[in-house]
Structure formats: C-alpha cells, structure tokens
Amino acid sequence: GNSVTLTVGNQRLDGKVTDLSPPLGVMSKKNKRQHDDAMIDDPESKNDDDDVEYEIVGFIKRKIVFSHRPQVMSQNWVSPTKDLGSQRTV
C-alpha cells in the first residue's frame, strides 16, 4: 500500500506515500534558436531573455515522508560494491 522502504548502504528508512497539495510542476529551460559562431561572439546576444522558453515536462503529485531517523541494518553488514574498484586481474 502506502508504506515504502529506502535502503542506502547499510541504513534503512521507512516512510509513507502522501499526496502533494498543490502538485508541483517540473519545467525545462530551452533556447528558442540555435546559437551559431557569430552569435556567440556578439556580447549583446548572450543575455537576451527573449531567446529562452520554458516547457512543462511533468507534474509531481505525490511525495514520500520519512518520519524517523535511518536505522542501521547490521554491524556486520558488507556492501556488495565495496571491493569493485580493488579487484585485480592476473
């Protein structure tokens, strides 16, 4: 249902999913026109607010609320990726 568990390393966070009121919009900033080499060299064209547009790409309708501090899973816990960088090939 509404309960979730997030594991980060050897720590576990328990939380619940709740609705956001009001929802948040996610926007992406884009340039209206492509800059060629002549426009990049022109200092007046670099900071034009008319060249920027924003597009709504999604909405965030829910959030996860963690009400307690992280719990340590075990004192003897070993990360599965701990030795990835130190593996030697013979």
PyMOL Python script that loads the backbone (N, CA, C, O; Angstrom):
from pymol import cmd

cmd.read_pdbstr("""\
ATOM      1  N   GLY A   1       0.742  -1.158   0.000  1.00  0.00           N
ATOM      2  CA  GLY A   1       0.000   0.000   0.000  1.00  0.00           C
ATOM      3  C   GLY A   1       0.815   1.272   0.000  1.00  0.00           C
ATOM      4  O   GLY A   1       1.530   1.574  -0.956  1.00  0.00           O
ATOM      5  N   ASN A   2       0.696   2.013   1.088  1.00  0.00           N
ATOM      6  CA  ASN A   2       1.289   3.345   1.160  1.00  0.00           C
ATOM      7  C   ASN A   2       2.643   3.373   1.846  1.00  0.00           C
ATOM      8  O   ASN A   2       3.256   4.438   1.926  1.00  0.00           O
ATOM      9  N   SER A   3       3.139   2.234   2.348  1.00  0.00           N
ATOM     10  CA  SER A   3       4.427   2.247   3.032  1.00  0.00           C
ATOM     11  C   SER A   3       5.548   1.907   2.053  1.00  0.00           C
ATOM     12  O   SER A   3       5.371   1.079   1.159  1.00  0.00           O
ATOM     13  N   VAL A   4       6.705   2.555   2.228  1.00  0.00           N
ATOM     14  CA  VAL A   4       7.871   2.333   1.377  1.00  0.00           C
ATOM     15  C   VAL A   4       9.108   2.175   2.252  1.00  0.00           C
ATOM     16  O   VAL A   4       9.144   2.655   3.385  1.00  0.00           O
ATOM     17  N   THR A   5      10.117   1.499   1.718  1.00  0.00           N
ATOM     18  CA  THR A   5      11.392   1.339   2.401  1.00  0.00           C
ATOM     19  C   THR A   5      12.498   1.759   1.446  1.00  0.00           C
ATOM     20  O   THR A   5      12.549   1.295   0.306  1.00  0.00           O
ATOM     21  N   LEU A   6      13.383   2.637   1.910  1.00  0.00           N
ATOM     22  CA  LEU A   6      14.530   3.095   1.134  1.00  0.00           C
ATOM     23  C   LEU A   6      15.780   2.599   1.833  1.00  0.00           C
ATOM     24  O   LEU A   6      15.983   2.874   3.016  1.00  0.00           O
ATOM     25  N   THR A   7      16.629   1.864   1.104  1.00  0.00           N
ATOM     26  CA  THR A   7      17.883   1.357   1.654  1.00  0.00           C
ATOM     27  C   THR A   7      19.035   2.091   0.994  1.00  0.00           C
ATOM     28  O   THR A   7      19.167   2.081  -0.230  1.00  0.00           O
ATOM     29  N   VAL A   8      19.873   2.731   1.810  1.00  0.00           N
ATOM     30  CA  VAL A   8      21.058   3.439   1.337  1.00  0.00           C
ATOM     31  C   VAL A   8      22.234   2.885   2.114  1.00  0.00           C
ATOM     32  O   VAL A   8      22.381   3.145   3.309  1.00  0.00           O
ATOM     33  N   GLY A   9      23.086   2.108   1.419  1.00  0.00           N
ATOM     34  CA  GLY A   9      24.202   1.480   2.125  1.00  0.00           C
ATOM     35  C   GLY A   9      23.679   0.518   3.164  1.00  0.00           C
ATOM     36  O   GLY A   9      22.897  -0.379   2.848  1.00  0.00           O
ATOM     37  N   ASN A  10      24.109   0.698   4.421  1.00  0.00           N
ATOM     38  CA  ASN A  10      23.642  -0.178   5.491  1.00  0.00           C
ATOM     39  C   ASN A  10      22.565   0.495   6.346  1.00  0.00           C
ATOM     40  O   ASN A  10      22.340   0.095   7.489  1.00  0.00           O
ATOM     41  N   GLN A  11      21.911   1.499   5.802  1.00  0.00           N
ATOM     42  CA  GLN A  11      20.863   2.205   6.541  1.00  0.00           C
ATOM     43  C   GLN A  11      19.517   2.020   5.846  1.00  0.00           C
ATOM     44  O   GLN A  11      19.433   1.967   4.619  1.00  0.00           O
ATOM     45  N   ARG A  12      18.471   1.922   6.660  1.00  0.00           N
ATOM     46  CA  ARG A  12      17.130   1.721   6.135  1.00  0.00           C
ATOM     47  C   ARG A  12      16.216   2.842   6.630  1.00  0.00           C
ATOM     48  O   ARG A  12      16.221   3.187   7.812  1.00  0.00           O
ATOM     49  N   LEU A  13      15.436   3.401   5.710  1.00  0.00           N
ATOM     50  CA  LEU A  13      14.449   4.424   6.036  1.00  0.00           C
ATOM     51  C   LEU A  13      13.068   3.890   5.700  1.00  0.00           C
ATOM     52  O   LEU A  13      12.839   3.400   4.594  1.00  0.00           O
ATOM     53  N   ASP A  14      12.145   3.983   6.653  1.00  0.00           N
ATOM     54  CA  ASP A  14      10.759   3.588   6.417  1.00  0.00           C
ATOM     55  C   ASP A  14       9.911   4.848   6.309  1.00  0.00           C
ATOM     56  O   ASP A  14      10.054   5.773   7.109  1.00  0.00           O
ATOM     57  N   GLY A  15       9.037   4.879   5.327  1.00  0.00           N
ATOM     58  CA  GLY A  15       8.206   6.057   5.128  1.00  0.00           C
ATOM     59  C   GLY A  15       6.870   5.700   4.542  1.00  0.00           C
ATOM     60  O   GLY A  15       6.531   4.525   4.401  1.00  0.00           O
ATOM     61  N   LYS A  16       6.108   6.725   4.197  1.00  0.00           N
ATOM     62  CA  LYS A  16       4.801   6.511   3.578  1.00  0.00           C
ATOM     63  C   LYS A  16       4.592   7.521   2.455  1.00  0.00           C
ATOM     64  O   LYS A  16       5.142   8.622   2.480  1.00  0.00           O
ATOM     65  N   VAL A  17       3.790   7.127   1.476  1.00  0.00           N
ATOM     66  CA  VAL A  17       3.483   7.963   0.316  1.00  0.00           C
ATOM     67  C   VAL A  17       2.256   8.802   0.646  1.00  0.00           C
ATOM     68  O   VAL A  17       1.232   8.279   1.086  1.00  0.00           O
ATOM     69  N   THR A  18       2.374  10.126   0.426  1.00  0.00           N
ATOM     70  CA  THR A  18       1.247  11.026   0.648  1.00  0.00           C
ATOM     71  C   THR A  18       1.057  11.899  -0.591  1.00  0.00           C
ATOM     72  O   THR A  18       1.979  12.073  -1.388  1.00  0.00           O
ATOM     73  N   ASP A  19      -0.135  12.437  -0.739  1.00  0.00           N
ATOM     74  CA  ASP A  19      -0.436  13.328  -1.865  1.00  0.00           C
ATOM     75  C   ASP A  19       0.114  14.719  -1.592  1.00  0.00           C
ATOM     76  O   ASP A  19       0.077  15.200  -0.459  1.00  0.00           O
ATOM     77  N   LEU A  20       0.623  15.363  -2.639  1.00  0.00           N
ATOM     78  CA  LEU A  20       1.084  16.746  -2.550  1.00  0.00           C
ATOM     79  C   LEU A  20      -0.091  17.667  -2.861  1.00  0.00           C
ATOM     80  O   LEU A  20      -0.808  17.466  -3.841  1.00  0.00           O
ATOM     81  N   SER A  21      -0.274  18.656  -2.035  1.00  0.00           N
ATOM     82  CA  SER A  21      -1.343  19.606  -2.287  1.00  0.00           C
ATOM     83  C   SER A  21      -0.794  21.021  -2.118  1.00  0.00           C
ATOM     84  O   SER A  21      -0.466  21.392  -0.991  1.00  0.00           O
ATOM     85  N   PRO A  22      -0.678  21.812  -3.143  1.00  0.00           N
ATOM     86  CA  PRO A  22      -0.980  21.552  -4.547  1.00  0.00           C
ATOM     87  C   PRO A  22       0.185  20.825  -5.225  1.00  0.00           C
ATOM     88  O   PRO A  22       1.304  20.853  -4.712  1.00  0.00           O
ATOM     89  N   PRO A  23      -0.060  20.170  -6.377  1.00  0.00           N
ATOM     90  CA  PRO A  23       1.024  19.495  -7.108  1.00  0.00           C
ATOM     91  C   PRO A  23       2.083  20.493  -7.584  1.00  0.00           C
ATOM     92  O   PRO A  23       1.800  21.676  -7.771  1.00  0.00           O
ATOM     93  N   LEU A  24       3.300  19.996  -7.774  1.00  0.00           N
ATOM     94  CA  LEU A  24       4.405  20.816  -8.274  1.00  0.00           C
ATOM     95  C   LEU A  24       4.599  20.554  -9.765  1.00  0.00           C
ATOM     96  O   LEU A  24       4.488  19.416 -10.222  1.00  0.00           O
ATOM     97  N   GLY A  25       4.889  21.608 -10.516  1.00  0.00           N
ATOM     98  CA  GLY A  25       5.184  21.471 -11.939  1.00  0.00           C
ATOM     99  C   GLY A  25       6.682  21.383 -12.160  1.00  0.00           C
ATOM    100  O   GLY A  25       7.453  22.076 -11.496  1.00  0.00           O
ATOM    101  N   VAL A  26       7.099  20.527 -13.096  1.00  0.00           N
ATOM    102  CA  VAL A  26       8.506  20.388 -13.467  1.00  0.00           C
ATOM    103  C   VAL A  26       8.692  21.035 -14.825  1.00  0.00           C
ATOM    104  O   VAL A  26       8.019  20.683 -15.794  1.00  0.00           O
ATOM    105  N   MET A  27       9.625  21.999 -14.885  1.00  0.00           N
ATOM    106  CA  MET A  27       9.831  22.756 -16.121  1.00  0.00           C
ATOM    107  C   MET A  27      11.233  22.529 -16.659  1.00  0.00           C
ATOM    108  O   MET A  27      12.163  22.249 -15.902  1.00  0.00           O
ATOM    109  N   SER A  28      11.376  22.651 -17.966  1.00  0.00           N
ATOM    110  CA  SER A  28      12.657  22.533 -18.643  1.00  0.00           C
ATOM    111  C   SER A  28      12.947  23.836 -19.363  1.00  0.00           C
ATOM    112  O   SER A  28      12.086  24.364 -20.067  1.00  0.00           O
ATOM    113  N   LYS A  29      14.153  24.360 -19.193  1.00  0.00           N
ATOM    114  CA  LYS A  29      14.554  25.618 -19.832  1.00  0.00           C
ATOM    115  C   LYS A  29      15.218  25.295 -21.168  1.00  0.00           C
ATOM    116  O   LYS A  29      16.127  24.467 -21.232  1.00  0.00           O
ATOM    117  N   LYS A  30      14.760  25.950 -22.231  1.00  0.00           N
ATOM    118  CA  LYS A  30      15.308  25.703 -23.567  1.00  0.00           C
ATOM    119  C   LYS A  30      15.566  27.017 -24.276  1.00  0.00           C
ATOM    120  O   LYS A  30      14.909  28.020 -23.999  1.00  0.00           O
ATOM    121  N   ASN A  31      16.527  27.011 -25.194  1.00  0.00           N
ATOM    122  CA  ASN A  31      16.789  28.164 -26.054  1.00  0.00           C
ATOM    123  C   ASN A  31      15.873  28.079 -27.267  1.00  0.00           C
ATOM    124  O   ASN A  31      15.688  27.001 -27.831  1.00  0.00           O
ATOM    125  N   LYS A  32      15.298  29.213 -27.671  1.00  0.00           N
ATOM    126  CA  LYS A  32      14.380  29.226 -28.811  1.00  0.00           C
ATOM    127  C   LYS A  32      15.098  28.993 -30.125  1.00  0.00           C
ATOM    128  O   LYS A  32      14.576  28.317 -31.012  1.00  0.00           O
ATOM    129  N   ARG A  33      16.293  29.550 -30.255  1.00  0.00           N
ATOM    130  CA  ARG A  33      17.014  29.410 -31.516  1.00  0.00           C
ATOM    131  C   ARG A  33      18.414  28.911 -31.258  1.00  0.00           C
ATOM    132  O   ARG A  33      18.967  29.100 -30.174  1.00  0.00           O
ATOM    133  N   GLN A  34      18.983  28.272 -32.261  1.00  0.00           N
ATOM    134  CA  GLN A  34      20.334  27.734 -32.161  1.00  0.00           C
ATOM    135  C   GLN A  34      21.347  28.863 -32.264  1.00  0.00           C
ATOM    136  O   GLN A  34      21.196  29.770 -33.083  1.00  0.00           O
ATOM    137  N   HIS A  35      22.369  28.804 -31.440  1.00  0.00           N
ATOM    138  CA  HIS A  35      23.427  29.816 -31.493  1.00  0.00           C
ATOM    139  C   HIS A  35      24.508  29.356 -32.471  1.00  0.00           C
ATOM    140  O   HIS A  35      25.072  28.271 -32.330  1.00  0.00           O
ATOM    141  N   ASP A  36      24.784  30.201 -33.462  1.00  0.00           N
ATOM    142  CA  ASP A  36      25.903  29.901 -34.347  1.00  0.00           C
ATOM    143  C   ASP A  36      27.130  30.667 -33.854  1.00  0.00           C
ATOM    144  O   ASP A  36      27.051  31.383 -32.856  1.00  0.00           O
ATOM    145  N   ASP A  37      28.260  30.524 -34.542  1.00  0.00           N
ATOM    146  CA  ASP A  37      29.511  31.136 -34.083  1.00  0.00           C
ATOM    147  C   ASP A  37      29.419  32.658 -34.038  1.00  0.00           C
ATOM    148  O   ASP A  37      30.021  33.276 -33.160  1.00  0.00           O
ATOM    149  N   ALA A  38      28.679  33.283 -34.965  1.00  0.00           N
ATOM    150  CA  ALA A  38      28.577  34.743 -34.981  1.00  0.00           C
ATOM    151  C   ALA A  38      27.803  35.244 -33.763  1.00  0.00           C
ATOM    152  O   ALA A  38      28.135  36.296 -33.217  1.00  0.00           O
ATOM    153  N   MET A  39      26.791  34.519 -33.333  1.00  0.00           N
ATOM    154  CA  MET A  39      26.002  34.952 -32.181  1.00  0.00           C
ATOM    155  C   MET A  39      26.774  34.766 -30.879  1.00  0.00           C
ATOM    156  O   MET A  39      26.594  35.547 -29.945  1.00  0.00           O
ATOM    157  N   ILE A  40      27.627  33.753 -30.799  1.00  0.00           N
ATOM    158  CA  ILE A  40      28.400  33.516 -29.585  1.00  0.00           C
ATOM    159  C   ILE A  40      29.421  34.637 -29.384  1.00  0.00           C
ATOM    160  O   ILE A  40      29.707  35.016 -28.249  1.00  0.00           O
ATOM    161  N   ASP A  41      29.968  35.165 -30.470  1.00  0.00           N
ATOM    162  CA  ASP A  41      30.962  36.234 -30.369  1.00  0.00           C
ATOM    163  C   ASP A  41      30.330  37.586 -30.048  1.00  0.00           C
ATOM    164  O   ASP A  41      31.024  38.495 -29.593  1.00  0.00           O
ATOM    165  N   ASP A  42      29.034  37.731 -30.276  1.00  0.00           N
ATOM    166  CA  ASP A  42      28.341  39.001 -30.035  1.00  0.00           C
ATOM    167  C   ASP A  42      27.921  39.077 -28.570  1.00  0.00           C
ATOM    168  O   ASP A  42      27.045  38.320 -28.151  1.00  0.00           O
ATOM    169  N   PRO A  43      28.528  39.981 -27.769  1.00  0.00           N
ATOM    170  CA  PRO A  43      28.212  40.037 -26.343  1.00  0.00           C
ATOM    171  C   PRO A  43      26.792  40.478 -26.040  1.00  0.00           C
ATOM    172  O   PRO A  43      26.272  40.163 -24.969  1.00  0.00           O
ATOM    173  N   GLU A  44      26.141  41.208 -26.964  1.00  0.00           N
ATOM    174  CA  GLU A  44      24.782  41.677 -26.719  1.00  0.00           C
ATOM    175  C   GLU A  44      23.751  40.556 -26.846  1.00  0.00           C
ATOM    176  O   GLU A  44      22.674  40.649 -26.258  1.00  0.00           O
ATOM    177  N   SER A  45      24.056  39.503 -27.597  1.00  0.00           N
ATOM    178  CA  SER A  45      23.078  38.433 -27.816  1.00  0.00           C
ATOM    179  C   SER A  45      23.161  37.337 -26.766  1.00  0.00           C
ATOM    180  O   SER A  45      22.322  36.436 -26.766  1.00  0.00           O
ATOM    181  N   LYS A  46      24.134  37.381 -25.880  1.00  0.00           N
ATOM    182  CA  LYS A  46      24.302  36.303 -24.897  1.00  0.00           C
ATOM    183  C   LYS A  46      23.238  36.318 -23.812  1.00  0.00           C
ATOM    184  O   LYS A  46      22.850  35.250 -23.339  1.00  0.00           O
ATOM    185  N   ASN A  47      22.758  37.465 -23.402  1.00  0.00           N
ATOM    186  CA  ASN A  47      21.856  37.552 -22.259  1.00  0.00           C
ATOM    187  C   ASN A  47      20.449  37.981 -22.639  1.00  0.00           C
ATOM    188  O   ASN A  47      19.769  38.622 -21.838  1.00  0.00           O
ATOM    189  N   ASP A  48      20.002  37.648 -23.826  1.00  0.00           N
ATOM    190  CA  ASP A  48      18.650  38.000 -24.250  1.00  0.00           C
ATOM    191  C   ASP A  48      17.649  37.078 -23.572  1.00  0.00           C
ATOM    192  O   ASP A  48      17.731  35.858 -23.713  1.00  0.00           O
ATOM    193  N   ASP A  49      16.695  37.659 -22.830  1.00  0.00           N
ATOM    194  CA  ASP A  49      15.645  36.857 -22.208  1.00  0.00           C
ATOM    195  C   ASP A  49      14.639  36.369 -23.242  1.00  0.00           C
ATOM    196  O   ASP A  49      13.902  35.417 -22.985  1.00  0.00           O
ATOM    197  N   ASP A  50      14.600  37.011 -24.412  1.00  0.00           N
ATOM    198  CA  ASP A  50      13.663  36.603 -25.457  1.00  0.00           C
ATOM    199  C   ASP A  50      14.065  35.280 -26.096  1.00  0.00           C
ATOM    200  O   ASP A  50      13.237  34.646 -26.750  1.00  0.00           O
ATOM    201  N   ASP A  51      15.315  34.843 -25.926  1.00  0.00           N
ATOM    202  CA  ASP A  51      15.790  33.609 -26.539  1.00  0.00           C
ATOM    203  C   ASP A  51      15.495  32.377 -25.687  1.00  0.00           C
ATOM    204  O   ASP A  51      15.819  31.262 -26.096  1.00  0.00           O
ATOM    205  N   VAL A  52      14.891  32.549 -24.516  1.00  0.00           N
ATOM    206  CA  VAL A  52      14.661  31.435 -23.586  1.00  0.00           C
ATOM    207  C   VAL A  52      13.168  31.150 -23.490  1.00  0.00           C
ATOM    208  O   VAL A  52      12.348  32.066 -23.415  1.00  0.00           O
ATOM    209  N   GLU A  53      12.831  29.865 -23.493  1.00  0.00           N
ATOM    210  CA  GLU A  53      11.444  29.471 -23.247  1.00  0.00           C
ATOM    211  C   GLU A  53      11.433  28.307 -22.258  1.00  0.00           C
ATOM    212  O   GLU A  53      12.409  27.565 -22.142  1.00  0.00           O
ATOM    213  N   TYR A  54      10.333  28.164 -21.561  1.00  0.00           N
ATOM    214  CA  TYR A  54      10.188  27.117 -20.561  1.00  0.00           C
ATOM    215  C   TYR A  54       9.079  26.168 -20.988  1.00  0.00           C
ATOM    216  O   TYR A  54       8.013  26.600 -21.426  1.00  0.00           O
ATOM    217  N   GLU A  55       9.340  24.872 -20.857  1.00  0.00           N
ATOM    218  CA  GLU A  55       8.366  23.857 -21.231  1.00  0.00           C
ATOM    219  C   GLU A  55       8.007  23.047 -19.991  1.00  0.00           C
ATOM    220  O   GLU A  55       8.895  22.622 -19.252  1.00  0.00           O
ATOM    221  N   ILE A  56       6.713  22.827 -19.755  1.00  0.00           N
ATOM    222  CA  ILE A  56       6.289  21.981 -18.643  1.00  0.00           C
ATOM    223  C   ILE A  56       6.435  20.531 -19.083  1.00  0.00           C
ATOM    224  O   ILE A  56       5.832  20.105 -20.068  1.00  0.00           O
ATOM    225  N   VAL A  57       7.249  19.774 -18.337  1.00  0.00           N
ATOM    226  CA  VAL A  57       7.516  18.389 -18.719  1.00  0.00           C
ATOM    227  C   VAL A  57       6.822  17.383 -17.816  1.00  0.00           C
ATOM    228  O   VAL A  57       6.791  16.195 -18.137  1.00  0.00           O
ATOM    229  N   GLY A  58       6.265  17.826 -16.695  1.00  0.00           N
ATOM    230  CA  GLY A  58       5.560  16.890 -15.835  1.00  0.00           C
ATOM    231  C   GLY A  58       5.054  17.537 -14.570  1.00  0.00           C
ATOM    232  O   GLY A  58       5.300  18.714 -14.305  1.00  0.00           O
ATOM    233  N   PHE A  59       4.334  16.735 -13.787  1.00  0.00           N
ATOM    234  CA  PHE A  59       3.810  17.189 -12.508  1.00  0.00           C
ATOM    235  C   PHE A  59       4.163  16.177 -11.431  1.00  0.00           C
ATOM    236  O   PHE A  59       4.138  14.971 -11.676  1.00  0.00           O
ATOM    237  N   ILE A  60       4.491  16.658 -10.249  1.00  0.00           N
ATOM    238  CA  ILE A  60       4.752  15.798  -9.097  1.00  0.00           C
ATOM    239  C   ILE A  60       3.508  15.848  -8.224  1.00  0.00           C
ATOM    240  O   ILE A  60       3.162  16.898  -7.683  1.00  0.00           O
ATOM    241  N   LYS A  61       2.837  14.706  -8.089  1.00  0.00           N
ATOM    242  CA  LYS A  61       1.571  14.666  -7.365  1.00  0.00           C
ATOM    243  C   LYS A  61       1.682  13.987  -6.005  1.00  0.00           C
ATOM    244  O   LYS A  61       0.802  14.158  -5.161  1.00  0.00           O
ATOM    245  N   ARG A  62       2.760  13.211  -5.773  1.00  0.00           N
ATOM    246  CA  ARG A  62       2.929  12.503  -4.505  1.00  0.00           C
ATOM    247  C   ARG A  62       4.325  12.714  -3.964  1.00  0.00           C
ATOM    248  O   ARG A  62       5.246  13.036  -4.715  1.00  0.00           O
ATOM    249  N   LYS A  63       4.487  12.536  -2.665  1.00  0.00           N
ATOM    250  CA  LYS A  63       5.802  12.635  -2.027  1.00  0.00           C
ATOM    251  C   LYS A  63       5.929  11.502  -1.022  1.00  0.00           C
ATOM    252  O   LYS A  63       4.932  10.927  -0.585  1.00  0.00           O
ATOM    253  N   ILE A  64       7.170  11.190  -0.661  1.00  0.00           N
ATOM    254  CA  ILE A  64       7.448  10.176   0.359  1.00  0.00           C
ATOM    255  C   ILE A  64       7.888  10.901   1.615  1.00  0.00           C
ATOM    256  O   ILE A  64       8.812  11.713   1.574  1.00  0.00           O
ATOM    257  N   VAL A  65       7.238  10.616   2.727  1.00  0.00           N
ATOM    258  CA  VAL A  65       7.543  11.247   4.009  1.00  0.00           C
ATOM    259  C   VAL A  65       8.219  10.214   4.903  1.00  0.00           C
ATOM    260  O   VAL A  65       7.659   9.156   5.185  1.00  0.00           O
ATOM    261  N   PHE A  66       9.439  10.540   5.347  1.00  0.00           N
ATOM    262  CA  PHE A  66      10.172   9.698   6.291  1.00  0.00           C
ATOM    263  C   PHE A  66      10.075  10.364   7.653  1.00  0.00           C
ATOM    264  O   PHE A  66      10.565  11.479   7.833  1.00  0.00           O
ATOM    265  N   SER A  67       9.450   9.697   8.610  1.00  0.00           N
ATOM    266  CA  SER A  67       9.179  10.331   9.897  1.00  0.00           C
ATOM    267  C   SER A  67      10.212   9.974  10.965  1.00  0.00           C
ATOM    268  O   SER A  67      10.215  10.573  12.041  1.00  0.00           O
ATOM    269  N   HIS A  68      11.094   9.003  10.682  1.00  0.00           N
ATOM    270  CA  HIS A  68      12.092   8.583  11.669  1.00  0.00           C
ATOM    271  C   HIS A  68      13.485   8.682  11.072  1.00  0.00           C
ATOM    272  O   HIS A  68      13.648   8.774   9.855  1.00  0.00           O
ATOM    273  N   ARG A  69      14.482   8.663  11.939  1.00  0.00           N
ATOM    274  CA  ARG A  69      15.875   8.670  11.501  1.00  0.00           C
ATOM    275  C   ARG A  69      16.231   7.317  10.886  1.00  0.00           C
ATOM    276  O   ARG A  69      15.555   6.325  11.158  1.00  0.00           O
ATOM    277  N   PRO A  70      17.284   7.259  10.061  1.00  0.00           N
ATOM    278  CA  PRO A  70      17.675   5.979   9.453  1.00  0.00           C
ATOM    279  C   PRO A  70      18.064   4.949  10.511  1.00  0.00           C
ATOM    280  O   PRO A  70      18.640   5.289  11.544  1.00  0.00           O
ATOM    281  N   GLN A  71      17.739   3.685  10.235  1.00  0.00           N
ATOM    282  CA  GLN A  71      18.104   2.585  11.119  1.00  0.00           C
ATOM    283  C   GLN A  71      19.268   1.826  10.508  1.00  0.00           C
ATOM    284  O   GLN A  71      19.260   1.533   9.312  1.00  0.00           O
ATOM    285  N   VAL A  72      20.276   1.502  11.322  1.00  0.00           N
ATOM    286  CA  VAL A  72      21.407   0.713  10.856  1.00  0.00           C
ATOM    287  C   VAL A  72      20.954  -0.734  10.757  1.00  0.00           C
ATOM    288  O   VAL A  72      20.389  -1.277  11.707  1.00  0.00           O
ATOM    289  N   MET A  73      21.201  -1.366   9.601  1.00  0.00           N
ATOM    290  CA  MET A  73      20.685  -2.710   9.360  1.00  0.00           C
ATOM    291  C   MET A  73      21.449  -3.767  10.140  1.00  0.00           C
ATOM    292  O   MET A  73      20.824  -4.667  10.700  1.00  0.00           O
ATOM    293  N   SER A  74      22.786  -3.696  10.202  1.00  0.00           N
ATOM    294  CA  SER A  74      23.578  -4.697  10.904  1.00  0.00           C
ATOM    295  C   SER A  74      24.986  -4.166  11.105  1.00  0.00           C
ATOM    296  O   SER A  74      25.490  -3.399  10.285  1.00  0.00           O
ATOM    297  N   GLN A  75      25.619  -4.573  12.194  1.00  0.00           N
ATOM    298  CA  GLN A  75      27.008  -4.178  12.436  1.00  0.00           C
ATOM    299  C   GLN A  75      27.955  -4.933  11.505  1.00  0.00           C
ATOM    300  O   GLN A  75      29.036  -4.431  11.194  1.00  0.00           O
ATOM    301  N   ASN A  76      27.570  -6.130  11.053  1.00  0.00           N
ATOM    302  CA  ASN A  76      28.429  -6.966  10.204  1.00  0.00           C
ATOM    303  C   ASN A  76      28.096  -6.822   8.726  1.00  0.00           C
ATOM    304  O   ASN A  76      28.530  -7.636   7.911  1.00  0.00           O
ATOM    305  N   TRP A  77      27.331  -5.798   8.375  1.00  0.00           N
ATOM    306  CA  TRP A  77      26.898  -5.623   7.002  1.00  0.00           C
ATOM    307  C   TRP A  77      28.079  -5.253   6.120  1.00  0.00           C
ATOM    308  O   TRP A  77      28.901  -4.423   6.511  1.00  0.00           O
ATOM    309  N   VAL A  78      28.181  -5.858   4.926  1.00  0.00           N
ATOM    310  CA  VAL A  78      29.246  -5.567   3.963  1.00  0.00           C
ATOM    311  C   VAL A  78      28.593  -5.140   2.656  1.00  0.00           C
ATOM    312  O   VAL A  78      27.705  -5.824   2.148  1.00  0.00           O
ATOM    313  N   SER A  79      29.031  -4.015   2.118  1.00  0.00           N
ATOM    314  CA  SER A  79      28.487  -3.512   0.861  1.00  0.00           C
ATOM    315  C   SER A  79      28.814  -4.469  -0.279  1.00  0.00           C
ATOM    316  O   SER A  79      29.950  -4.934  -0.377  1.00  0.00           O
ATOM    317  N   PRO A  80      27.846  -4.774  -1.146  1.00  0.00           N
ATOM    318  CA  PRO A  80      28.129  -5.647  -2.286  1.00  0.00           C
ATOM    319  C   PRO A  80      29.055  -4.993  -3.303  1.00  0.00           C
ATOM    320  O   PRO A  80      29.621  -5.696  -4.140  1.00  0.00           O
ATOM    321  N   THR A  81      29.229  -3.676  -3.261  1.00  0.00           N
ATOM    322  CA  THR A  81      30.099  -2.977  -4.211  1.00  0.00           C
ATOM    323  C   THR A  81      31.387  -2.492  -3.551  1.00  0.00           C
ATOM    324  O   THR A  81      32.129  -1.715  -4.151  1.00  0.00           O
ATOM    325  N   LYS A  82      31.664  -2.938  -2.324  1.00  0.00           N
ATOM    326  CA  LYS A  82      32.826  -2.443  -1.582  1.00  0.00           C
ATOM    327  C   LYS A  82      34.143  -2.688  -2.322  1.00  0.00           C
ATOM    328  O   LYS A  82      34.993  -1.799  -2.377  1.00  0.00           O
ATOM    329  N   ASP A  83      34.317  -3.860  -2.879  1.00  0.00           N
ATOM    330  CA  ASP A  83      35.604  -4.218  -3.494  1.00  0.00           C
ATOM    331  C   ASP A  83      35.601  -4.134  -5.006  1.00  0.00           C
ATOM    332  O   ASP A  83      36.506  -4.678  -5.639  1.00  0.00           O
ATOM    333  N   LEU A  84      34.634  -3.484  -5.610  1.00  0.00           N
ATOM    334  CA  LEU A  84      34.593  -3.409  -7.069  1.00  0.00           C
ATOM    335  C   LEU A  84      35.807  -2.727  -7.666  1.00  0.00           C
ATOM    336  O   LEU A  84      36.328  -3.179  -8.686  1.00  0.00           O
ATOM    337  N   GLY A  85      36.268  -1.646  -7.052  1.00  0.00           N
ATOM    338  CA  GLY A  85      37.390  -0.916  -7.608  1.00  0.00           C
ATOM    339  C   GLY A  85      38.741  -1.546  -7.310  1.00  0.00           C
ATOM    340  O   GLY A  85      39.730  -1.192  -7.954  1.00  0.00           O
ATOM    341  N   SER A  86      38.817  -2.471  -6.355  1.00  0.00           N
ATOM    342  CA  SER A  86      40.104  -3.024  -5.954  1.00  0.00           C
ATOM    343  C   SER A  86      40.337  -4.435  -6.480  1.00  0.00           C
ATOM    344  O   SER A  86      41.283  -5.097  -6.053  1.00  0.00           O
ATOM    345  N   GLN A  87      39.495  -4.911  -7.400  1.00  0.00           N
ATOM    346  CA  GLN A  87      39.694  -6.253  -7.932  1.00  0.00           C
ATOM    347  C   GLN A  87      40.859  -6.247  -8.891  1.00  0.00           C
ATOM    348  O   GLN A  87      40.972  -5.375  -9.752  1.00  0.00           O
ATOM    349  N   ARG A  88      41.725  -7.233  -8.731  1.00  0.00           N
ATOM    350  CA  ARG A  88      42.910  -7.341  -9.593  1.00  0.00           C
ATOM    351  C   ARG A  88      42.734  -8.491 -10.573  1.00  0.00           C
ATOM    352  O   ARG A  88      42.162  -9.529 -10.238  1.00  0.00           O
ATOM    353  N   THR A  89      43.228  -8.295 -11.773  1.00  0.00           N
ATOM    354  CA  THR A  89      43.222  -9.380 -12.760  1.00  0.00           C
ATOM    355  C   THR A  89      44.646  -9.866 -12.914  1.00  0.00           C
ATOM    356  O   THR A  89      45.588  -9.074 -12.946  1.00  0.00           O
ATOM    357  N   VAL A  90      44.796 -11.187 -13.008  1.00  0.00           N
ATOM    358  CA  VAL A  90      46.135 -11.771 -13.089  1.00  0.00           C
ATOM    359  C   VAL A  90      46.391 -12.274 -14.485  1.00  0.00           C
ATOM    360  O   VAL A  90      47.467 -12.804 -14.763  1.00  0.00           O
TER     361      VAL A  90
END
""", "prot")
cmd.dss("prot")
cmd.show_as("cartoon", "prot")
cmd.util.cbc("prot")
cmd.orient("prot")
